[in-house]
Amino acid sequence: MKVFHNQVFAGTGVDRHGDAITEEELQLLFDQISDPYVMYSEHNPGNRPFSKSFNKRLERLDTGELAIVCDVEIYDEAEMQKYGGYSVSFTRRTYTTNENREPELHIKYNPRLFDTDGIYRLVELSEDRKQLNASELYQKALDIPLIVFIAFVSGAVVGGFFNAMGEDLYGAVKKYLTSAGKKIREEHGEDLTCQFTFVATQLPKQPQVLVSVSSALVDRLVTLNINEEMILGELAKHSDLSDVARASIVLVDDVPSWRVEYVMDSKDQVPDTRDKGT
C-alpha cells in the first residue's frame, strides 16, 4: 500500500461551500479525530474505507493558514483518485436534558440538512428511562453526505429501538426520520441514509457495528423484528467474528437483503468480502 506524507487533512481556509473554521474550531477537530483515522468513500463511514491517516500534527502553512497535517496510507488507489480529497467532521454543540447521564440514543446531524427545532423537540421527550442527546455535526467536506447518525449508547438494546411502538421517545425518533427523509428526497432528489451504530459487547474485540438503511425503510425494521443477533449472524457469514474491530452492513431492500459493506480487523485491515455474496 502506498503512503503519502505531509498531507493537509483540514485547515482554516474556505472550502467549496464557502465555510471556514476558526483556529479554535480546528483545534477542537484535532482533539476529536483519532490517530490513526480511517477515511471512507463519499464521506460515509458505512462505505468501504479507502485510506487511513496517521501521525497527525498541527502546522502553520506558508499561506498563514493553520492546518492539520498527517501521513496517509492508501487502501484503494482508484477510490482515492475518484474521491480527490478528505472529509472530516466534528461536533460543535450537544443538546441534552441531563448532561450528567449517558443517553440511550445519541443523534449527530448536520443542521444544514435537518430541522433543528424538530431535533430539539425529540431531545425534550427524554425521560428517566430513555434519554436522547443530539449533537450538531460540522462536516468540512467536498460534498455534504445525506446521512443522519444514530448511536445506541449506554447498553441500549438495538431491537428495543427498532420494535418500539407508540409515541414514546423511540417511536418519535422513527417518525422524525421518516418525515425528514421525505423532505430530503423532495429537496435533493436522493434518499436520506439513517446510520445506526452499536457496540457488540459480546464479541472479543467489542467492535462498532454500523447498520445503514434508507429512511424510507425505517418502518420495515420494525416489522422485520431486527435485533443484534440477526445482524451479527449476517456478519458471521463473511468473517471470523473473533477479530472483527469494525463492520458495516446495509439493508438494501425490504425482503430483507443484507449487504456486508466491509469488515475491518484489529490491525485496521479490510479483507475483501464482496465476492462472498449475502
C-alpha positions as CSV (number, residue, x, y, z in Angstrom):
1,M,0.0,0.0,0.0
2,K,1.2,3.5,-0.8
3,V,1.9,6.1,1.9
4,F,1.8,9.8,1.2
5,H,3.5,12.1,3.6
6,N,2.7,15.6,4.8
7,Q,-0.9,15.7,3.5
8,V,-3.1,18.7,4.5
9,F,-6.1,17.0,6.2
10,A,-8.1,20.1,7.1
11,G,-7.4,23.8,7.6
12,T,-8.8,27.2,8.4
13,G,-9.2,28.1,4.7
14,V,-12.5,28.5,2.9
15,D,-14.0,25.2,1.5
16,R,-16.2,24.8,-1.6
17,H,-19.3,25.6,0.5
18,G,-17.9,29.0,1.4
19,D,-17.3,27.9,5.0
20,A,-14.2,28.4,7.1
21,I,-13.5,27.3,10.6
22,T,-11.6,29.2,13.2
23,E,-8.3,28.1,14.7
24,E,-10.2,27.3,17.9
25,E,-12.5,25.0,15.9
26,L,-9.6,23.4,14.1
27,Q,-8.1,22.6,17.5
28,L,-11.4,21.1,18.5
29,L,-11.3,19.0,15.4
30,F,-7.7,18.0,16.0
31,D,-8.7,16.8,19.5
32,Q,-11.7,14.8,18.4
33,I,-10.2,12.8,15.5
34,S,-8.4,9.7,16.4
35,D,-4.8,8.8,15.3
36,P,-4.9,6.7,13.2
37,Y,-8.1,8.0,11.5
38,V,-9.8,5.8,8.9
39,M,-11.4,7.6,5.9
40,Y,-14.4,6.3,3.9
41,S,-15.6,6.9,0.4
42,E,-18.3,9.5,-0.1
43,H,-17.8,10.8,3.4
44,N,-19.8,7.8,4.7
45,P,-18.3,5.6,7.4
46,G,-20.7,2.9,6.3
47,N,-18.8,2.6,3.0
48,R,-15.6,0.7,2.4
49,P,-12.6,2.7,3.7
50,F,-10.1,3.9,1.1
51,S,-7.3,5.3,3.3
52,K,-6.0,5.8,6.8
53,S,-4.3,8.9,8.2
54,F,-1.7,8.8,11.0
55,N,0.9,10.9,12.6
56,K,-1.4,13.9,12.9
57,R,0.0,17.3,13.8
58,L,-0.9,21.0,13.7
59,E,1.3,23.1,11.3
60,R,1.3,26.7,10.1
61,L,1.3,26.7,6.3
62,D,3.2,29.2,4.1
63,T,-0.2,30.9,3.4
64,G,-0.6,31.6,7.1
65,E,-3.4,29.1,7.4
66,L,-3.3,26.7,10.4
67,A,-3.8,23.1,9.2
68,I,-3.9,19.5,10.4
69,V,-1.2,17.7,8.5
70,C,-0.8,13.9,8.5
71,D,0.6,11.0,6.6
72,V,-1.9,8.8,4.6
73,E,-1.9,5.1,3.8
74,I,-4.0,4.3,0.8
75,Y,-6.1,1.1,0.8
76,D,-7.8,1.8,-2.6
77,E,-5.9,4.0,-5.1
78,A,-8.8,4.1,-7.6
79,E,-11.2,5.2,-5.0
80,M,-8.8,7.8,-3.7
81,Q,-8.3,9.3,-7.2
82,K,-12.0,9.4,-7.8
83,Y,-12.7,10.9,-4.4
84,G,-9.9,13.5,-4.6
85,G,-10.0,14.8,-1.1
86,Y,-10.7,14.2,2.6
87,S,-13.9,14.5,4.6
88,V,-13.7,15.5,8.3
89,S,-16.3,16.3,10.9
90,F,-16.6,17.4,14.5
91,T,-19.4,18.1,16.9
92,R,-20.0,21.7,17.9
93,R,-23.0,21.7,20.2
94,T,-24.8,19.0,22.1
95,Y,-28.3,19.3,23.3
96,T,-29.4,17.3,26.3
97,T,-31.9,17.3,29.2
98,N,-29.3,15.8,31.6
99,E,-25.6,16.3,30.9
100,N,-24.7,14.0,33.8
101,R,-26.4,10.9,32.3
102,E,-25.3,8.8,29.4
103,P,-28.1,8.7,26.9
104,E,-29.7,5.6,25.3
105,L,-29.6,7.3,21.9
106,H,-27.3,10.0,20.5
107,I,-28.1,11.6,17.2
108,K,-25.5,13.5,15.2
109,Y,-26.8,15.7,12.4
110,N,-25.8,18.4,10.0
111,P,-28.0,21.5,10.7
112,R,-27.8,22.4,7.0
113,L,-30.0,19.3,6.3
114,F,-32.3,19.0,9.3
115,D,-34.9,21.0,11.1
116,T,-33.0,21.8,14.3
117,D,-36.3,22.7,16.1
118,G,-37.6,19.2,15.4
119,I,-34.4,17.7,16.9
120,Y,-34.9,19.9,20.0
121,R,-38.4,18.5,20.4
122,L,-37.1,15.0,20.3
123,V,-34.5,15.7,23.0
124,E,-37.2,17.2,25.2
125,L,-39.1,13.9,25.0
126,S,-36.3,12.3,27.1
127,E,-37.4,10.7,30.3
128,D,-35.9,8.9,33.3
129,R,-35.5,5.5,31.5
130,K,-34.8,6.8,27.9
131,Q,-32.7,9.8,27.1
132,L,-31.7,11.3,23.7
133,N,-28.8,13.6,23.2
134,A,-28.3,15.4,19.9
135,S,-25.1,17.0,18.6
136,E,-24.6,19.4,15.7
137,L,-22.1,17.9,13.2
138,Y,-19.9,20.3,11.3
139,Q,-18.8,18.5,8.1
140,K,-15.8,20.1,6.3
141,A,-16.0,18.2,3.1
142,L,-16.2,18.4,-0.7
143,D,-19.9,17.5,-0.5
144,I,-22.3,17.1,2.4
145,P,-23.5,13.5,2.8
146,L,-27.2,12.9,3.2
147,I,-26.8,10.9,6.4
148,V,-28.1,11.1,9.9
149,F,-26.1,9.2,12.6
150,I,-27.9,7.5,15.4
151,A,-25.8,5.7,18.1
152,F,-27.1,3.3,20.6
153,V,-25.3,4.1,23.8
154,S,-25.4,3.0,27.5
155,G,-26.1,-0.6,26.6
156,A,-29.4,0.2,24.8
157,V,-30.9,-2.8,23.1
158,V,-30.9,-2.5,19.3
159,G,-34.1,-4.5,18.9
160,G,-35.8,-2.4,21.7
161,F,-35.5,0.7,19.5
162,F,-36.4,-0.9,16.2
163,N,-39.5,-2.6,17.8
164,A,-40.7,0.3,19.9
165,M,-44.4,1.1,19.5
166,G,-46.4,4.2,20.1
167,E,-45.4,7.8,20.6
168,D,-42.6,7.3,23.2
169,L,-39.1,8.6,22.5
170,Y,-38.1,5.8,20.2
171,G,-41.3,6.0,18.2
172,A,-41.0,9.7,17.9
173,V,-37.4,9.4,16.6
174,K,-38.5,6.9,13.9
175,K,-41.4,9.1,12.9
176,Y,-39.0,12.1,12.6
177,L,-36.5,10.1,10.5
178,T,-39.3,9.1,8.1
179,S,-40.6,12.6,7.7
180,A,-37.0,14.1,7.4
181,G,-36.2,11.6,4.7
182,K,-39.3,12.5,2.7
183,K,-38.3,16.2,2.9
184,I,-34.7,15.5,1.8
185,R,-35.9,13.4,-1.2
186,E,-38.1,16.3,-2.3
187,E,-35.4,18.9,-1.9
188,H,-32.3,16.9,-3.0
189,G,-33.7,14.1,-5.1
190,E,-31.9,11.5,-3.1
191,D,-32.7,9.2,-0.1
192,L,-31.6,10.0,3.4
193,T,-29.4,7.3,4.9
194,C,-30.0,6.5,8.6
195,Q,-26.9,5.0,10.0
196,F,-27.4,3.2,13.4
197,T,-24.3,2.1,15.4
198,F,-23.9,-0.1,18.4
199,V,-21.0,-1.8,20.2
200,A,-21.2,-5.6,20.1
201,T,-20.0,-6.1,23.6
202,Q,-20.3,-10.0,23.5
203,L,-17.6,-10.2,20.8
204,P,-13.9,-10.4,21.8
205,K,-12.9,-7.0,20.2
206,Q,-16.2,-5.3,21.1
207,P,-16.5,-3.9,17.6
208,Q,-18.5,-1.0,16.5
209,V,-21.2,-2.2,14.1
210,L,-22.9,0.2,11.6
211,V,-26.3,-0.6,10.2
212,S,-27.3,1.6,7.3
213,V,-30.8,1.9,5.9
214,S,-32.7,4.3,3.8
215,S,-35.2,6.4,5.8
216,A,-37.9,5.0,3.5
217,L,-37.2,1.6,5.0
218,V,-37.0,2.5,8.7
219,D,-40.5,1.3,9.4
220,R,-39.6,-2.1,7.8
221,L,-37.0,-2.6,10.5
222,V,-39.9,-2.8,13.0
223,T,-41.8,-5.5,11.1
224,L,-38.7,-7.5,10.4
225,N,-38.0,-7.8,14.1
226,I,-34.4,-6.7,13.7
227,N,-32.1,-7.5,16.6
228,E,-28.4,-7.6,17.4
229,E,-28.2,-11.4,16.9
230,M,-29.6,-11.2,13.4
231,I,-27.1,-8.5,12.4
232,L,-24.1,-10.4,13.8
233,G,-25.4,-13.6,12.2
234,E,-25.1,-11.9,8.8
235,L,-21.6,-10.7,9.6
236,A,-20.6,-14.2,10.6
237,K,-21.3,-15.4,7.0
238,H,-18.5,-13.2,5.8
239,S,-15.9,-13.1,8.5
240,D,-14.5,-14.7,11.7
241,L,-16.2,-12.6,14.3
242,S,-13.3,-13.1,16.8
243,D,-11.1,-10.5,15.1
244,V,-13.7,-8.0,13.9
245,A,-13.0,-4.5,15.1
246,R,-15.5,-2.6,13.0
247,A,-18.1,-3.6,10.4
248,S,-20.7,-2.1,8.2
249,I,-23.9,-3.8,7.0
250,V,-26.6,-2.3,4.7
251,L,-30.3,-3.2,4.4
252,V,-30.7,-2.9,0.6
253,D,-34.4,-3.8,0.2
254,D,-37.4,-5.0,2.3
255,V,-37.1,-8.7,1.6
256,P,-34.8,-8.2,3.6
257,S,-31.5,-8.5,1.8
258,W,-28.3,-7.5,3.6
259,R,-25.1,-6.4,2.1
260,V,-21.9,-6.5,4.2
261,E,-20.1,-3.4,3.0
262,Y,-16.8,-4.1,4.9
263,V,-15.3,-5.8,7.9
264,M,-12.2,-4.3,9.5
265,D,-9.9,-6.3,11.7
266,S,-8.0,-5.2,14.8
267,K,-5.0,-4.1,12.6
268,D,-7.2,-1.7,10.5
269,Q,-7.0,-4.0,7.5
270,V,-10.1,-4.6,5.4
271,P,-10.4,-8.1,4.0
272,D,-12.4,-8.2,0.8
273,T,-15.9,-9.7,1.5
274,R,-17.5,-8.5,-1.7
275,D,-17.2,-11.8,-3.6
276,K,-18.8,-13.9,-0.9
277,G,-22.4,-12.9,-1.6
278,T,-25.0,-12.2,1.1
